[in-house]
Amino acid sequence: MTRERSRTAKWAEIFSALASEPRLQIVGLLALGETQCREILEHISLSQPAISYHLAKLERAGVVQKERRGTRHCYRLSEDLRSLLKCLMKEDESWTIR
C-alpha cells in the first residue's frame, strides 16, 4: 500500500467512525473534556453494551483514547481529532472544545 493510500484509508476509517449519530453524540460529550463510560450513559439513551461498542469503534479509528484508572476507563478525544474539530467548528459556537 502506498503512503498516500494509507493516509486516505486512515481518513476513511475516521470519517466512517464519525458517520453515526450516537458516535457523534459521544464525540460532542468528549469535546467538553475527558469522561468515563458511566457519565456518557447518563447523557445518551443507549445501553452500556451499545455505548461500549461505539467507544471501541471510535478508539479503533483513533478518534478517542482510553486510559484505565483502577477499574474505570476514562475517554478523551485524540489530539488529531481535537485539532480537526477546532477547524471544522470554528464558526459554530454550539460546540465547545477544550
Steps between C-alpha positions, in 0.01 A plus 500: 500500500642837408538770757226708338263201499580434865421860590169502312405163652557644847283805424230270361508302827471819706208637299330160501526494880349849517213413264265397778275718712580320829874527432466869416312547829788329680753722320292804600519397866871428478556840338406642840777302667607157616223279632418148614262255335244533781485878443436443130217264596337783697480718188431256218203268515672181389588185691845457655595232241396735217707786646797265537461388138501859373794597721700200371430598139610857571812374676596265213470792258725715717223747582508441876763383745429282801687500828440246772481635855446218743180329394380791287578614149532869420451617144619813325524625144827440322710809434457455123122500529503794740699698241266394221190592702642839589543571129157366402311660785679833506186682389252280688470624858270213601810278537750567775835330468739518792 
